[in-house]
Amino acid sequence: MTFSQKFVSTVFRPLLNTLFRWEVVGRENVPLTGSLILAANHVHVLDPLFLGFGFPRWINFIAKEELFRSPFLGPWLRWAGSFSIHRGGKIREKQEVLKSATDALERGSMLGVFPEGSRSRDGKLRKGKPGCAVIASQAGVPILPVGIVGTDRIKGISWLWKRPGIVVNIGKPFKLPPTHGKASKSQRRLLTTRIMTEIAALLPPEYRGAYREHED
């Protein structure tokens, strides 16, 4: 974490504490060093802030390419070391994202991914995309599952005085089984399901959505 990143974390964390009643559960599960992929559900545009300021190490997020064109968010994302990904991009573009992510992991970074690919409008977990599983299986690094609960209540203007309660549940890191070469479509689907069920286990039943049927 650079000096400027530490400074921003120090300044913004008290602001979040003022606006929201939020807590982080399972912070002891976060490895303080080494390559790691954080995989979380995604409900609100503020989710990355709760993750970024709730973790003891810096997170390099993968974000959709459109956000990098924003005059406000673009410079912020680049400063934060985020990677852009184009939805429905060509094979070459996807390979470039994979290489950038792999290079970052080789440097010992913590990569943040929202496997659903976009925000869930109703707060329920959506079907996962295979990108996270592909990166994790090729890089051979642990995945840290995270369930964010409560950001679906940040709506309109009333949340400013209601101060909705937010919980960031951090699970234990796990590794995907090796695929011995390029994973097939069925293997990618199974690996993605494994990631999503780990996230679902950290959410209340009513938020598990597409993965509620996988409950034990």
C-alpha positions as CSV (number, residue, x, y, z in Angstrom):
1,M,0.0,0.0,0.0
2,T,1.4,3.4,-1.0
3,F,1.6,6.4,1.2
4,S,-1.3,8.1,-0.7
5,Q,-3.4,4.9,-0.4
6,K,-2.8,4.8,3.3
7,F,-3.7,8.5,3.6
8,V,-7.0,8.0,1.7
9,S,-7.9,5.0,3.9
10,T,-7.2,7.0,7.0
11,V,-9.4,9.9,5.9
12,F,-12.3,8.1,4.4
13,R,-12.8,5.4,7.0
14,P,-14.1,7.8,9.7
15,L,-16.5,9.2,7.0
16,L,-18.0,5.8,6.4
17,N,-18.3,5.3,10.2
18,T,-20.3,8.5,10.4
19,L,-22.7,7.7,7.5
20,F,-23.3,4.0,8.1
21,R,-23.5,1.5,10.9
22,W,-21.1,-1.1,9.5
23,E,-18.9,-3.9,10.7
24,V,-16.5,-6.4,9.2
25,V,-16.8,-10.0,10.4
26,G,-13.9,-12.5,9.8
27,R,-11.1,-10.0,9.3
28,E,-8.8,-12.6,10.8
29,N,-9.4,-14.8,7.7
30,V,-7.5,-12.3,5.5
31,P,-3.9,-13.3,4.7
32,L,-1.8,-10.2,5.2
33,T,0.7,-11.2,2.5
34,G,0.7,-13.2,-0.7
35,S,-1.3,-13.4,-3.8
36,L,-5.1,-13.6,-3.3
37,I,-8.4,-13.2,-5.1
38,L,-11.3,-11.6,-3.2
39,A,-14.6,-12.7,-4.7
40,A,-17.7,-10.9,-3.4
41,N,-21.4,-10.3,-4.2
42,H,-22.2,-7.0,-5.7
43,V,-25.4,-5.0,-4.9
44,H,-24.4,-1.3,-4.7
45,V,-21.9,1.0,-6.3
46,L,-20.5,1.6,-2.8
47,D,-19.6,-2.0,-2.2
48,P,-15.9,-1.5,-3.2
49,L,-15.6,1.2,-0.6
50,F,-16.7,-1.0,2.2
51,L,-14.3,-3.7,1.0
52,G,-11.5,-1.3,0.4
53,F,-11.7,0.4,3.8
54,G,-12.7,-2.7,5.7
55,F,-9.7,-4.8,4.8
56,P,-6.2,-4.7,6.2
57,R,-4.5,-4.6,2.8
58,W,-5.1,-2.8,-0.5
59,I,-7.4,-4.3,-3.1
60,N,-6.9,-4.0,-6.9
61,F,-10.4,-4.3,-8.4
62,I,-11.4,-5.5,-11.8
63,A,-14.1,-3.0,-13.0
64,K,-16.1,-2.6,-16.2
65,E,-14.5,-0.6,-18.9
66,E,-17.4,2.0,-18.9
67,L,-16.4,3.2,-15.5
68,F,-12.9,4.2,-16.7
69,R,-14.5,6.7,-19.1
70,S,-16.1,8.6,-16.3
71,P,-14.3,11.9,-15.6
72,F,-14.6,11.3,-11.9
73,L,-14.3,7.6,-11.4
74,G,-11.7,7.0,-14.2
75,P,-8.8,8.8,-12.6
76,W,-9.7,7.3,-9.2
77,L,-9.8,3.7,-10.6
78,R,-6.5,4.2,-12.3
79,W,-4.9,5.6,-9.1
80,A,-6.3,2.7,-7.2
81,G,-4.6,0.2,-9.5
82,S,-7.9,-1.2,-10.9
83,F,-8.1,-3.2,-14.2
84,S,-10.7,-2.6,-16.8
85,I,-12.7,-5.3,-18.5
86,H,-15.1,-5.0,-21.5
87,R,-18.3,-6.9,-21.2
88,G,-18.6,-9.1,-24.2
89,G,-15.1,-8.2,-25.3
90,K,-13.2,-10.1,-27.9
91,I,-10.9,-13.0,-27.0
92,R,-7.8,-10.8,-27.3
93,E,-9.2,-8.3,-24.9
94,K,-10.1,-11.0,-22.4
95,Q,-6.6,-12.4,-22.7
96,E,-5.1,-9.0,-22.0
97,V,-7.2,-8.7,-18.8
98,L,-6.2,-12.2,-17.8
99,K,-2.5,-11.4,-18.3
100,S,-2.8,-8.1,-16.3
101,A,-4.5,-9.9,-13.5
102,T,-2.0,-12.8,-13.5
103,D,0.9,-10.3,-13.5
104,A,-0.6,-8.5,-10.5
105,L,-1.0,-11.8,-8.6
106,E,2.5,-12.8,-9.4
107,R,3.6,-9.6,-7.6
108,G,1.7,-10.7,-4.5
109,S,-1.3,-8.4,-5.0
110,M,-4.9,-8.9,-3.7
111,L,-7.3,-8.8,-6.7
112,G,-10.9,-7.9,-6.1
113,V,-13.6,-9.5,-8.3
114,F,-17.3,-9.4,-8.4
115,P,-18.1,-12.8,-10.2
116,E,-21.7,-11.8,-11.0
117,G,-20.3,-9.4,-13.6
118,S,-22.7,-6.6,-12.6
119,R,-24.8,-5.4,-9.7
120,S,-27.8,-7.3,-8.5
121,R,-30.8,-4.9,-8.5
122,D,-32.8,-6.9,-6.0
123,G,-30.0,-7.7,-3.7
124,K,-30.1,-11.5,-4.4
125,L,-27.1,-13.4,-5.7
126,R,-27.0,-13.8,-9.4
127,K,-25.4,-16.5,-11.6
128,G,-21.7,-16.1,-11.6
129,K,-19.5,-15.5,-14.6
130,P,-16.5,-17.8,-15.3
131,G,-13.8,-15.0,-15.3
132,C,-12.9,-15.3,-11.6
133,A,-12.6,-19.1,-11.9
134,V,-10.4,-18.8,-15.0
135,I,-8.0,-16.4,-13.3
136,A,-7.9,-18.4,-10.0
137,S,-7.3,-21.7,-11.7
138,Q,-4.6,-20.4,-14.0
139,A,-2.8,-18.5,-11.3
140,G,-3.2,-21.2,-8.7
141,V,-3.9,-18.7,-5.9
142,P,-6.4,-18.8,-3.0
143,I,-9.8,-17.3,-3.2
144,L,-11.3,-15.3,-0.3
145,P,-15.1,-15.4,-0.4
146,V,-16.9,-12.3,0.9
147,G,-20.7,-11.7,1.5
148,I,-21.8,-8.1,1.7
149,V,-25.2,-7.6,3.4
150,G,-27.3,-4.4,3.7
151,T,-26.1,-2.2,0.9
152,D,-29.4,-2.9,-0.9
153,R,-31.0,-0.5,1.7
154,I,-28.9,2.4,0.5
155,K,-31.7,4.0,-1.6
156,G,-33.1,7.5,-2.2
157,I,-32.1,10.1,0.4
158,S,-33.6,8.6,3.6
159,W,-30.5,6.4,4.2
160,L,-28.6,9.5,5.3
161,W,-30.6,9.7,8.6
162,K,-31.5,6.0,8.9
163,R,-27.8,4.9,8.7
164,P,-28.5,1.4,7.4
165,G,-26.5,-1.4,9.0
166,I,-23.9,-3.0,6.7
167,V,-22.1,-6.2,7.3
168,V,-19.1,-7.5,5.4
169,N,-18.7,-11.2,6.1
170,I,-15.3,-12.6,5.2
171,G,-15.0,-16.4,4.8
172,K,-11.9,-18.6,4.9
173,P,-9.7,-18.7,1.8
174,F,-9.8,-21.8,-0.4
175,K,-8.3,-23.1,-3.6
176,L,-10.0,-24.5,-6.6
177,P,-9.0,-28.0,-7.7
178,P,-6.4,-28.0,-10.6
179,T,-7.7,-28.4,-14.1
180,H,-4.5,-29.6,-15.7
181,G,-4.5,-27.3,-18.7
182,K,-7.2,-25.1,-20.1
183,A,-10.5,-25.7,-18.3
184,S,-13.4,-26.9,-20.4
185,K,-16.8,-25.2,-20.4
186,S,-18.2,-27.7,-17.9
187,Q,-15.2,-27.4,-15.7
188,R,-15.5,-23.6,-15.7
189,R,-19.1,-23.9,-14.7
190,L,-18.4,-26.2,-11.8
191,L,-15.5,-24.0,-10.6
192,T,-17.7,-20.9,-10.8
193,T,-20.5,-22.7,-8.9
194,R,-17.9,-23.5,-6.1
195,I,-17.0,-19.9,-5.8
196,M,-20.6,-18.7,-5.8
197,T,-21.7,-21.2,-3.2
198,E,-18.9,-20.1,-0.9
199,I,-20.1,-16.5,-1.2
200,A,-23.8,-17.6,-0.7
201,A,-22.9,-19.3,2.5
202,L,-21.8,-15.9,3.9
203,L,-25.2,-14.3,3.1
204,P,-28.6,-14.7,4.8
205,P,-30.9,-17.3,3.0
206,E,-33.1,-14.6,1.5
207,Y,-30.0,-13.1,-0.3
208,R,-28.6,-16.3,-1.8
209,G,-30.8,-16.0,-4.9
210,A,-29.6,-18.4,-7.7
211,Y,-27.5,-20.4,-5.2
212,R,-30.1,-21.0,-2.5
213,E,-30.8,-24.5,-3.8
214,H,-27.1,-25.3,-2.9
215,E,-27.7,-24.9,0.8
216,D,-26.6,-27.8,3.0
